[in-house]
């Protein structure tokens, strides 16, 4: 009996990963992977595109698509980009976090 040309995916991926993927569309998984990669790289489009194996143009098009659908996308800007993304998630639109120092009394 010969072995299959491709080993079973279940033999290569941890059970937790498979359970997170099953039941979701490829588009949903792709979106989550792109958004998490952007957040991991502090919103850096060039680095995220490289890691994902996408052209910067393709990544930019996907980002515009997500923003048009009202999905929060991490913005470039270092340490605060994750905080800014959380703020946009909370209010459902892009909004810069306010600083206590910038408020006038």
Secondary structure, 3 states (H helix, E strand, C coil): CCCCCCCCHHHHCCHHHHHHHCCCCHHHHHHHHHHHHHHHCCCCHHHHHHHHCCCHHHHHHHHHHHHHCCCCCCCCCCCHHHHHHHHHHHHCCCCCCCCHHHCCC
